[in-house]
């Protein structure tokens, strides 16, 4: 699974890897308090799990495409 934690500007390689799962768009989860984005995977839950493992709190996470 090509999921990336984004803390700075993404690279073209990261974007290409995150597009791998769904081809035309990227699933995202954003920690609005910590200002961290995770992108990639098949589901928002894939991204959310990475954020939770990284120290985010459930109530601070929002999903997007």
Buried (B, 14 or more C-beta within 10 A) or exposed (E): EBBBBBEEEBEEEBBEBBBEBBEEEBBBBBBEEBEBBBBBBEBBEBBBBBBBEEEBEEEEBEEEE
